[in-house]
């Protein structure tokens, strides 16, 4: 078959060579570039015209690459356009010479460089065409080698026996049978109500300040890779979650914001919205669906001695009950009046881990947990035949329970199953959890939700525009202690499809998604290895590793800040900034320009720490964290000290001279106990350098007296006094200027609040702007303030949600005490 494809390609090229001779645009400088080697399945590929790099893309002669791939090539000319069509099996790519647009798989793909003809040789971007034809392309910038390989094939579970073997290897327990495979029912859930709410004055005031194209967007880690959030805006409407509902507010008149529509999800449906996406014409509502599953006596044990399920067996089933969950996404079409129309439902089993939206493509990651069931004692079956039959039946039921379910109503209302033959497992899986990665192109009429299943959980997700990385912490015994390691699994994101690429690992444990980054083909990670409270070999160090496209480690910087742990990381191009902490906050500036030899450029030691670092510009950073005080520890030695966190701290750092980072400005908000959701969720930040605007929610705790802390005493917590948005002006000359505060709590609410609590329905969680208006959102209301004066313009109270109940704060509270010993 391969020979036939090569012969066909050669014949086609021979017939079309006359036409290709005139497709020439001289580029002698580019063609003269040399030293790039191309490998096909590990074997060098000889090219008549040397490959060269332009704008980050490697261009190669189309004929030789087509022959190596076993692809057919056809040239055509119509309407003054000259095209090259490559066909490999069921895959096809169509390129137009002189155009940066390629059509592959029925989708238009933007290229970094256009195909062209050089000295009668048609040159095409190697990665774009090779990947569109189903291969994997990796670039080794150090050795200047481009490798083209077939996709890595992970092993599959395949059979019930293999499933039992894998489950025993990761947990060593006895697995029972769960009759219910998941919570996805055979028919689609009824469409939730989308009620239009008519306000007393629903007309526009004619003031377009609220509907301007100038509006804030969700803070994301990677430009062009959207992240779901609790609230979104398109400048015309604000879409936000309020309890079990989604509220859609018309903000065309900031003085009179009105409720344009609300989406309600009944208790019978069991759906609770968590996050949202919006684009030009779609609203996506993501949430969990849970069902209560009860295991009854008589469930048959699968592993170990085969047993009959009889009343005399005295079986103890554990757990006796549990929740099974799935993640459902409602896809709505948005009309001009903001009223959504449900057009599609997507659902995949498991608990929500993370998601990303890149253009029209949605990627969803969930974890499906496998629950062990233990049986004691069991009565042996009579006879080998009965035992064998029972074992086979039990294995089938276990497989049915294990196989994950998913559904896409664009295809069918019925649930579909990922069969064992399609469930992959990572080498040496460390647990029985299954990671499901769903992918769909929402703009393709025939685009179906594709779900891939992998035995082995995902913990932390990072996504660039082209790849998704799932990180998993693994502990392996090393003598008398356990060795800590993080495994990374890389998937290529291909316009609503995914392809598994490779696996790599490094020592240590990640902090969060900002501990990972992809830049110019390299994957950079920062981790803490060891225990910061231990000494000797078990003590902690902080390390940076650089991995290539195959996830092979090519560079490392180890041994930073021994005895501390990472509190925040920010990768910015060829640099990284890392904050560690135990007593003081070292801010490290790290050079990554040479991937093989990352190096420390400089550091700054100051009190406190930053939980989140946000770029102000390429030479300045904003840090958000806590101030600290270091005090002697009584009874723990003369040099023993303890660090206590205090109020919220924001700082502006100057890293223009990376050898000497500086703290230009700092601001302390409140006393011990003061907190912000921003410290755990970057999406709670509003920042605009152009507007000189910085805002975030704060829960303020203050001491009634400002007495100094006695040596060795425990710092007191402040009492709750305020919750709302803190709005700052920010620039490099004046630093932080508090312009005002906006709260949804009334004076009466504050009087009713306790020392540590308040009405959390009125907790301001997000701040955004549209036009010249600043908006603050809580579950109870929306408030509009002038962005310049902060004078209140209008507000909108949301109807009370009886299903949500009185919600206590879900914001995690940081560790109180960070003891340390100063050498």
C-alpha positions in Angstrom: 0.0 0.0 0.0 2.8 2.3 0.9 4.7 1.6 -2.4 1.5 2.3 -4.4 1.0 5.6 -2.6 4.6 6.6 -3.4 4.3 5.5 -7.1 1.1 7.5 -7.4 2.7 10.5 -5.8 5.6 10.4 -8.2 3.4 9.9 -11.3 1.2 12.9 -10.2 4.3 15.1 -9.7 5.8 14.1 -13.0 2.6 15.0 -14.8 2.4 18.3 -13.0 6.0 19.3 -13.1 5.6 21.7 -16.0 3.0 23.7 -14.1 5.2 23.8 -11.0 8.2 25.1 -12.8 6.7 28.6 -13.1 5.6 28.8 -9.5 8.8 30.5 -8.4 9.6 33.2 -5.9 13.3 33.6 -5.3 14.4 33.4 -1.7 18.1 32.6 -1.9 18.9 33.7 1.6 16.3 31.3 3.1 17.2 28.5 0.8 20.9 28.8 1.8 20.1 28.2 5.4 21.5 24.8 6.4 22.2 22.5 9.3 18.6 21.3 9.8 18.2 17.5 9.8 14.9 15.8 9.1 14.2 12.3 10.6 11.4 10.1 9.5 10.7 7.4 12.1 14.3 7.9 13.3 15.9 7.6 9.9 17.5 10.6 8.2 15.6 11.9 5.2 17.6 13.2 2.3 16.3 16.4 0.8 17.3 17.8 -2.6 16.6 21.4 -1.2 17.7 22.1 2.3 15.1 22.7 4.9 15.0 26.2 6.4 13.3 28.1 9.2 11.1 31.1 8.7 9.0 32.7 11.4 9.4 29.6 13.6 8.3 27.2 10.9 10.4 24.7 9.0 9.9 24.7 5.2 10.7 21.6 3.2 10.3 20.3 -0.4 6.8 18.9 -0.7 7.7 16.0 -3.0 10.2 14.3 -0.7 8.0 14.7 2.4 5.0 13.3 0.5 7.0 10.3 -0.6 8.3 9.7 2.9 4.7 9.9 4.3 3.3 7.8 1.6 1.0 10.6 0.6 -0.4 11.5 -2.8 0.3 15.0 -4.2 -1.9 16.8 -6.7 -1.3 20.2 -8.2 -4.1 22.4 -9.6 -4.6 25.9 -10.9 -7.9 27.8 -11.0 -8.9 31.5 -10.9 -5.3 32.4 -10.7 -4.7 30.3 -7.6 -2.3 27.4 -7.5 -3.0 24.7 -5.0 -1.3 21.6 -3.6 -3.5 18.8 -2.3 -1.9 16.0 -0.2 -3.9 12.9 0.6 -2.9 10.2 3.0 -5.5 7.5 3.7 -8.6 9.4 4.9 -6.7 12.6 5.7 -6.3 15.4 3.3 -4.6 18.9 3.3 -5.1 21.6 0.7 -2.6 24.4 0.5 -2.6 27.5 -1.7 0.8 28.9 -2.8 1.3 32.4 -1.4 -1.5 32.0 1.1 -1.3 31.4 4.9 -4.5 29.5 5.0 -4.7 25.7 4.8 -7.8 23.5 4.7 -7.4 20.2 6.6 -10.2 17.9 7.8 -12.8 20.4 6.5 -11.4 23.2 8.7 -9.5 26.3 7.8 -6.2 26.5 9.6 -4.0 29.6 9.7 -0.3 29.0 8.9 2.7 31.0 10.2 4.2 31.1 6.8 2.8 30.6 3.3 3.9 27.8 0.9 6.0 29.0 -2.0 8.2 27.9 -4.9 12.0 28.4 -4.7 14.0 27.5 -7.8 11.2 25.4 -9.2 10.8 23.5 -5.9 7.6 23.8 -4.0 8.3 24.4 -0.3 5.7 23.8 2.4 5.6 24.2 6.2 6.6 20.8 7.5 4.7 20.6 10.8 1.4 21.9 9.4 1.2 19.3 6.6 2.7 16.4 8.5 0.4 16.8 11.5 -2.7 17.4 9.3 -1.9 14.0 7.7 -1.8 12.3 11.1 1.8 12.2 12.2 3.6 13.8 15.2 6.3 16.4 14.6 8.9 17.4 17.2 11.7 19.9 17.0 15.0 19.6 18.9 16.3 23.1 18.8 19.6 22.1 20.5 20.5 19.5 17.8 18.5 21.2 15.1 16.6 18.0 14.3 13.0 17.7 13.1 11.5 14.3 13.8 8.4 12.9 12.1 6.9 9.9 13.8 3.6 8.0 13.9 1.5 8.7 17.0 2.5 6.9 20.2 0.2 4.1 20.8 -0.6 3.6 24.5 -1.7 0.1 25.6 -5.4 -0.5 26.1 -7.2 -2.4 28.8 -9.0 -4.6 26.3 -10.4 -7.4 28.5 -12.0 -7.9 31.8 -9.0 -10.0 33.0 -6.6 -7.2 32.2 -8.8 -4.7 34.0 -8.7 -6.8 37.1 -5.0 -7.1 36.8 -4.5 -3.3 36.5 -6.9 -2.6 39.4 -5.1 -5.0 41.7 -1.7 -3.6 40.7 -2.7 0.0 41.7 -4.7 -0.7 44.9 -4.4 -4.3 45.7 -8.0 -4.4 46.9 -11.0 -6.5 46.1 -13.3 -5.0 43.5 -17.0 -5.6 43.4 -19.7 -5.0 40.9 -21.6 -1.7 40.5 -24.8 -2.2 38.7 -25.0 1.4 37.6 -22.4 2.5 35.2 -22.9 6.2 35.7 -25.4 9.0 36.0 -25.9 9.6 32.3 -29.5 8.6 31.5 -30.6 7.1 28.2 -32.6 10.2 27.3 -31.4 13.8 27.3 -32.4 15.9 30.3 -35.2 18.3 29.9 -34.2 21.7 28.7 -33.8 24.1 31.7 -36.2 27.0 31.7 -34.9 30.3 30.2 -37.3 32.8 31.6 -37.4 36.3 30.1 -37.9 38.8 32.9 -39.6 42.1 32.0 -38.3 45.1 33.8 -40.4 48.2 34.5 -38.2 50.1 32.0 -36.5 47.8 29.6 -35.6 50.4 26.9 -32.1 51.6 26.3 -31.2 55.1 27.5 -29.3 55.8 24.4 -26.1 56.0 26.4 -23.8 53.4 24.8 -21.3 53.4 27.7 -22.4 50.0 28.9 -22.4 48.3 25.5 -19.1 49.5 24.2 -16.7 47.1 22.6 -14.3 48.2 25.3 -14.8 45.7 28.1 -12.7 43.5 30.4 -12.1 39.9 29.8 -11.3 37.0 32.1 -7.6 36.9 33.2 -6.1 33.8 31.6 -2.7 32.2 31.8 -2.1 31.9 28.0 -3.3 34.5 25.5 -5.8 32.9 23.1 -6.6 30.1 25.5 -9.8 31.0 27.3 -10.6 29.7 30.8 -14.1 29.2 32.2 -15.2 31.5 35.1 -18.1 32.3 37.4 -19.0 35.4 35.4 -18.4 36.6 31.8 -19.3 39.7 29.8 -19.5 40.6 26.1 -19.9 44.3 26.8 -23.6 44.2 26.2 -24.7 41.6 28.8 -23.2 40.1 32.0 -23.6 36.4 32.4 -23.1 35.1 35.9 -23.9 32.2 38.2 -26.2 32.8 41.2 -26.7 29.7 43.2 -28.3 27.1 41.0 -29.2 29.6 38.3 -27.5 31.6 35.6 -28.4 35.3 35.4 -28.2 37.4 32.3 -28.2 41.1 32.9 -28.6 43.7 30.2 -26.1 46.5 30.9 -26.9 48.8 28.0 -28.1 51.4 30.5 -25.8 51.3 33.6 -28.2 53.4 35.5 -30.9 50.7 35.1 -29.4 47.3 34.5 -32.2 44.8 34.0 -32.6 41.1 34.2 -32.9 40.0 30.5 -33.1 36.3 31.2 -32.4 33.6 33.8 -31.6 29.9 33.4 -33.0 27.8 36.2 -32.1 24.2 36.8 -34.5 22.2 39.0 -33.5 19.9 41.9 -34.9 16.9 39.9 -32.3 17.6 37.2 -29.5 17.5 39.8 -27.4 20.0 37.9 -25.5 22.8 39.6 -23.7 25.3 37.3 -20.0 26.0 38.1 -18.4 27.9 35.3 -19.2 29.7 32.0 -17.8 30.5 28.6 -19.2 33.0 26.1 -18.2 33.9 22.5 -19.9 35.9 19.8 -23.0 33.8 19.6 -22.7 31.1 22.2 -23.1 30.6 26.0 -21.7 27.5 27.6 -22.8 26.5 31.1 -20.6 23.9 32.8 -21.7 22.1 35.9 -21.9 18.8 37.8 -24.7 16.3 37.8 -24.7 13.9 40.8 -26.7 10.8 41.6 -26.8 8.8 44.8 -25.9 5.2 44.2 -26.7 2.6 46.9 -24.9 -0.8 47.0 -27.1 -3.6 48.4 -26.2 -6.9 50.0 -25.7 -9.6 47.4 -23.2 -7.7 45.2 -20.7 -10.2 44.1 -17.0 -9.9 44.9 -14.9 -10.2 41.8 -11.3 -10.7 43.0 -9.9 -13.4 45.2 -12.1 -16.4 46.0 -15.2 -16.4 43.9 -18.3 -16.3 46.1 -22.0 -16.8 45.7 -24.2 -13.9 46.7 -26.5 -15.7 49.2 -28.2 -14.6 52.4 -25.8 -16.7 54.3 -22.7 -15.0 52.9 -22.8 -12.2 55.5 -21.2 -9.9 53.0 -20.1 -6.4 54.2 -20.1 -4.0 51.3 -18.0 -0.9 51.4 -18.7 1.8 50.8 -22.4 1.2 51.4 -23.3 4.2 49.3 -21.7 6.9 47.3 -22.2 9.7 44.8 -21.6 9.2 41.1 -21.0 12.3 39.1 -20.8 13.6 35.5 -20.0 16.9 34.0 -22.7 18.4 31.8 -22.3 21.4 29.4 -25.3 23.2 28.1 -24.7 25.0 24.8 -27.0 28.0 24.1 -27.4 30.1 21.1 -27.5 33.8 22.0 -30.0 36.1 20.3 -29.6 39.8 20.1 -31.9 40.4 23.1 -29.8 38.1 25.4 -32.3 35.3 25.6 -30.5 32.0 25.2 -31.8 29.0 23.2 -30.6 25.6 24.2 -29.1 23.9 21.1 -26.9 21.1 22.5 -25.9 19.1 25.6 -22.5 17.6 26.2 -21.9 15.2 29.0 -19.0 13.0 30.2 -18.7 10.9 33.3 -16.4 12.0 36.2 -15.7 15.0 38.4 -14.8 18.3 36.8 -11.0 18.9 36.8 -10.6 21.7 34.2 -11.4 22.9 30.8 -10.2 25.2 28.0 -11.7 26.9 25.0 -9.6 27.7 22.0 -11.5 29.4 19.2 -14.5 27.2 18.6 -12.9 24.1 20.2 -13.9 23.0 23.7 -11.6 20.7 25.8 -13.0 19.1 29.0 -11.0 17.1 31.5 -12.7 15.0 34.2 -11.7 12.3 36.6 -13.8 9.2 37.0 -13.2 7.4 40.3 -13.3 3.7 40.8 -14.5 2.6 44.1 -13.3 -0.7 45.7 -15.9 -3.0 47.3 -14.8 -5.5 49.9 -16.6 -8.7 50.8 -16.1 -10.6 54.1 -16.4 -13.6 54.6 -17.5 -15.4 51.4 -19.0 -18.8 50.7 -17.1 -20.6 48.0 -19.0 -21.7 44.9 -19.8 -25.4 44.5 -17.8 -26.7 41.6 -15.4 -25.2 39.1 -18.0 -24.7 36.5 -20.2 -22.6 38.7 -17.2 -20.6 39.9 -16.0 -20.0 36.4 -19.5 -18.9 35.3 -19.9 -16.6 38.3 -16.4 -15.1 37.7 -17.2 -14.4 34.1 -20.6 -12.7 34.9 -19.0 -10.6 37.7 -16.2 -9.5 35.4 -18.7 -8.4 32.8 -20.5 -6.4 35.3 -17.3 -4.8 36.6 -16.3 -3.9 33.1 -19.7 -2.3 32.4 -19.3 -0.3 35.6 -15.8 0.8 34.7 -16.5 1.8 31.1 -17.1 5.6 31.1 -20.2 7.1 29.6 -20.6 10.3 27.6 -23.3 11.9 25.4 -23.6 14.5 22.7 -27.2 15.4 21.8 -26.0 16.7 18.4 -25.6 13.0 17.6 -28.0 11.2 19.9 -29.9 11.6 23.1 -28.6 8.2 24.2 -25.4 7.7 26.2 -22.4 6.3 24.5 -19.7 4.1 26.1 -15.9 4.1 25.9 -15.3 0.4 25.7 -12.5 -1.4 27.4 -10.8 -1.9 24.0 -10.5 1.9 23.7 -9.6 2.7 27.4 -5.8 3.3 27.5 -3.6 3.1 30.5 -0.4 5.0 31.2 2.7 2.9 31.9 2.8 1.8 35.6 -0.5 3.6 36.5 -0.4 4.8 40.1 -4.1 4.7 40.9 -7.4 3.4 39.7 -8.9 6.8 38.7 -9.6 7.3 35.1 -8.9 10.6 33.3 -11.3 11.5 30.5 -10.4 14.1 28.0 -13.3 15.4 25.9 -12.9 17.5 22.7 -15.4 19.0 20.3 -15.4 21.7 17.6 -18.6 23.6 18.3 -18.6 25.2 14.9 -18.7 22.0 12.9 -22.2 20.8 12.2 -21.0 17.2 12.1 -18.4 17.8 14.9 -19.1 15.1 17.5 -17.8 15.0 21.1 -14.7 12.8 21.2 -13.9 11.3 24.6 -10.6 9.6 25.3 -10.1 7.6 28.5 -6.8 6.9 30.4 -6.3 4.9 33.5 -4.5 7.3 35.8 -5.8 10.5 37.3 -5.0 14.0 36.2 -4.3 16.6 38.9 -3.2 19.9 37.4 -3.9 21.0 33.8 -1.9 23.5 31.6 -2.8 24.3 28.0 -1.1 26.2 25.3 -2.7 26.9 22.0 -1.4 23.7 20.6 -1.0 21.3 23.5 -2.5 20.2 26.7 -0.5 18.8 29.6 -1.9 16.8 32.5 0.3 16.5 35.6 0.1 13.7 38.2 2.0 13.3 41.4 3.5 9.9 42.0 5.2 8.5 45.2 7.5 5.5 45.0 9.3 3.9 47.9 13.0 4.6 48.0 14.5 2.6 50.9 13.1 4.0 54.1 11.4 7.0 52.5 9.2 7.8 49.6 10.4 9.6 46.4 8.3 12.3 45.0 7.8 12.6 41.3 5.5 14.4 38.9 4.5 12.8 35.6 3.4 14.8 32.6 1.2 13.6 29.8 1.1 15.7 26.7 -1.8 15.8 24.2 -1.9 17.7 20.9 -5.0 19.9 20.5 -6.2 19.7 17.0 -9.2 21.9 16.4 -11.6 19.8 18.4 -9.6 16.6 18.5 -6.8 15.4 20.7 -3.8 13.1 20.1 -1.6 11.6 22.8 2.0 12.7 22.2 4.3 11.7 25.0 5.1 11.2 28.7 7.8 12.7 30.9 8.7 13.1 34.5 10.8 15.1 36.9 11.3 15.0 40.7 9.1 17.1 43.0 5.5 18.4 43.1 3.8 21.2 41.3 2.1 24.1 43.1 -0.5 24.9 40.4 -1.0 25.5 36.7 1.4 28.5 36.7 4.2 26.1 37.6 4.0 25.0 34.0 4.7 26.8 30.7 5.4 26.2 27.1 7.7 28.5 25.1 9.2 28.0 21.6 8.8 24.3 21.8 10.1 23.8 25.3 8.1 22.8 28.3 9.3 24.5 31.5 8.2 23.5 35.0 9.0 24.6 38.6 8.6 22.2 41.5 9.3 21.7 45.2 11.0 18.4 46.0 11.0 17.1 49.6 9.5 18.2 52.9 10.2 21.8 54.0 9.7 20.7 57.6 12.3 17.9 57.4 16.1 18.1 57.6 18.9 16.2 55.8 18.1 14.3 52.6 14.3 14.6 53.2 14.4 18.4 53.3 13.0 20.5 50.5 14.7 22.1 47.5 13.1 24.1 44.7 14.0 23.3 41.1 13.3 24.3 37.5 13.4 21.8 34.6 13.3 22.4 30.9 11.9 19.6 28.7 11.9 19.3 24.9 8.9 18.5 22.7 9.3 14.8 23.5 9.2 15.6 27.2 12.8 14.7 27.7 14.7 16.8 30.2 17.3 18.9 28.5 18.1 21.5 31.2 17.7 21.9 34.9 18.4 24.4 37.8 18.2 22.6 41.2 18.8 23.5 44.8 17.1 26.8 45.1 16.1 28.0 48.6 16.7 24.8 50.6 14.2 24.3 53.4 11.5 26.5 51.7 8.7 25.8 49.2 7.4 27.5 46.1 4.5 29.9 46.8 4.1 31.3 43.2 5.7 31.1 39.8 5.4 33.2 36.6 7.0 32.3 33.3 7.5 35.3 31.0 9.1 34.5 27.7 12.8 33.7 28.3 12.6 34.4 32.0 10.9 32.9 35.0 10.1 34.5 38.4 9.7 32.3 41.4 8.7 33.1 45.0 9.7 30.7 47.8 9.0 31.2 51.5 9.7 30.0 55.0 10.9 33.1 56.9 11.3 35.7 54.2 10.2 36.0 50.6 13.0 35.4 48.1 11.9 36.5 44.6 14.1 34.7 42.1 14.7 36.0 38.6 15.7 33.0 36.4 17.2 33.1 32.9 15.8 30.5 30.5 17.2 31.9 27.2 19.5 28.9 27.0 17.2 25.9 27.6 20.2 23.6 28.4 21.5 25.9 31.2 18.9 27.8 33.1 20.5 30.2 35.6 19.6 32.5 38.5 20.0 36.1 37.5 19.2 37.7 40.8 17.0 37.6 43.9 15.2 39.9 46.3 14.6 39.0 50.0 11.7 40.8 51.7 9.2 40.0 54.4 6.0 38.2 53.4 5.3 36.2 50.3 3.3 36.3 47.0 0.7 33.7 46.2 0.1 35.1 42.7 2.4 37.0 40.3 0.9 39.0 37.5 2.8 40.8 34.7 2.5 44.6 34.7 4.8 44.8 31.7 7.9 42.9 30.5 10.0 44.6 33.3 7.5 44.8 36.2 5.5 42.3 38.2 2.6 42.7 40.7 2.6 40.3 43.6 -0.4 39.4 45.7 0.0 37.6 48.9 0.4 38.1 52.7 2.6 40.2 54.9 4.4 38.3 57.6 6.1 38.8 61.0 8.9 36.6 62.3 9.0 36.1 66.0 11.1 34.1 68.4 9.6 30.7 69.4 9.5 30.1 73.1 10.9 26.7 74.2 12.3 25.8 70.8 15.9 27.0 71.1 17.5 30.4 71.1 17.6 30.7 67.3 14.2 29.2 66.6 11.7 31.5 65.0 8.1 31.3 63.8 6.7 33.2 60.8 3.0 34.3 61.0 1.0 35.7 58.2 -0.6 39.1 58.7 -2.6 41.3 56.4 -3.0 41.1 52.6 0.0 42.5 50.8 0.3 43.7 47.2 3.7 44.7 45.8 5.1 46.2 42.6 8.4 44.7 41.6 11.0 46.2 39.1 12.9 43.5 37.3 14.4 45.7 34.5 17.8 44.9 36.1 17.3 41.2 36.7 20.4 41.0 38.8 18.9 43.4 41.3 15.1 43.0 41.5 13.5 45.8 43.5 10.2 46.2 45.4 9.1 49.7 44.2 5.8 49.9 46.1 3.8 47.9 48.5 0.4 48.1 50.1 -0.8 46.3 53.2 -4.6 45.7 53.6 -6.0 44.8 57.0 -4.7 42.6 59.7 -4.4 38.9 60.4 -7.3 37.1 58.9 -7.7 39.4 55.9 -8.0 37.4 52.7 -8.9 37.5 49.0 -10.2 34.9 46.6 -7.5 36.2 44.2 -4.8 34.4 46.2 -6.3 31.0 45.1 -7.9 32.0 41.8 -6.3 34.4 39.3 -9.6 35.0 37.6 -10.7 37.2 40.6 -8.3 39.9 39.4 -9.3 42.9 37.3 -6.2 44.7 35.8 -5.8 47.1 32.9 -2.5 48.8 32.4 -3.9 51.2 29.9 -6.6 52.4 32.3 -4.3 52.3 35.3 -6.9 50.1 37.0 -6.4 47.3 39.5 -9.3 45.7 41.5 -10.0 42.6 43.5 -12.3 41.3 46.2 -11.2 41.6 49.9 -12.6 40.1 53.1 -11.2 42.6 55.6 -10.3 41.7 59.2 -9.0 44.4 61.5 -7.6 44.6 65.1 -9.4 47.0 67.3 -6.1 48.0 68.8 -2.7 48.3 67.0 -0.6 47.2 69.9 2.7 45.6 68.9 3.1 41.9 69.2 5.1 40.8 72.2 8.1 38.5 71.5 7.0 34.9 71.4 3.3 35.7 71.6 0.7 34.5 69.1 -0.5 37.3 66.8 -4.2 38.1 67.3 -6.7 37.7 64.5 -8.6 40.8 63.4 -12.4 41.0 63.5 -14.4 41.0 60.4 -15.2 44.6 59.4 -15.8 44.6 55.6 -16.2 42.7 52.4 -16.1 44.1 48.9 -14.0 45.3 46.0 -10.9 47.3 46.5 -10.3 49.6 43.5 -6.8 51.0 42.9 -5.1 53.2 40.5 -1.7 51.8 39.5 1.3 53.2 37.6 5.1 53.1 37.8 5.4 56.6 39.2 2.9 56.5 42.1 2.5 52.8 42.7 -0.9 51.9 44.3 -3.5 54.5 45.0 -6.6 53.3 46.7 -9.5 55.0 44.8 -12.3 53.5 46.7 -14.2 50.4 47.9 -17.5 48.9 46.7 -19.5 46.5 48.8 -22.8 44.8 48.5 -23.3 44.6 52.3 -25.5 47.3 53.8 -24.9 48.9 57.2 -27.6 46.6 58.5 -25.8 43.5 57.1 -22.6 44.6 58.8 -24.4 45.0 62.1 -25.8 41.5 61.8 -22.4 40.0 60.9 -20.4 38.1 63.5 -16.7 38.3 64.2 -15.8 36.0 61.4 -18.9 35.8 59.1 -21.5 37.6 57.2 -24.2 37.1 54.5 -22.1 35.3 51.9 -24.7 35.7 49.2 -23.5 39.3 49.1 -19.9 38.4 48.9 -18.4 40.4 46.0 -16.4 37.8 43.9 -15.7 39.5 40.6 -15.1 43.0 39.2 -15.3 43.9 35.5 -15.8 46.9 33.3 -17.7 47.7 30.2 -17.3 51.1 28.6 -17.0 53.7 31.4 -18.7 51.6 34.0 -17.3 49.3 36.7 -19.5 46.3 37.7 -19.2 44.2 40.9 -21.0 40.9 41.2 -22.1 38.7 44.0 -24.7 35.9 44.1 -27.3 38.3 45.4 -26.8 41.3 43.1 -25.0 43.3 40.4 -23.9 46.9 41.1 -22.8 49.5 38.5 -20.3 52.4 39.4 -18.7 55.1 37.3 -15.2 53.9 36.5 -13.8 57.3 37.1 -15.5 58.6 40.2 -16.7 55.2 41.5 -20.1 56.9 42.1 -22.9 54.3 42.1 -25.0 54.5 38.9 -27.4 51.6 39.4 -27.9 48.1 40.7 -29.8 44.9 40.1 -31.0 42.6 42.9 -31.4 39.0 41.8 -34.4 37.0 42.9 -33.7 34.8 46.0 -32.7 31.3 45.2 -34.3 28.9 47.8 -32.3 26.0 46.4 -28.9 27.5 47.2 -29.4 27.9 50.9 -27.2 30.0 53.1 -23.8 29.6 51.6 -20.8 29.6 53.8 -17.5 30.8 52.3 -15.7 28.3 50.1 -12.5 30.3 49.9 -9.7 28.3 51.5 -7.9 29.8 54.5 -4.1 29.7 54.4 -1.9 28.0 57.0 -1.7 30.0 60.2 1.8 29.2 61.3 4.9 28.6 59.3 7.5 27.6 61.9 11.2 27.7 61.0 14.6 27.5 62.5 17.1 30.2 61.6 20.6 28.9 61.3 
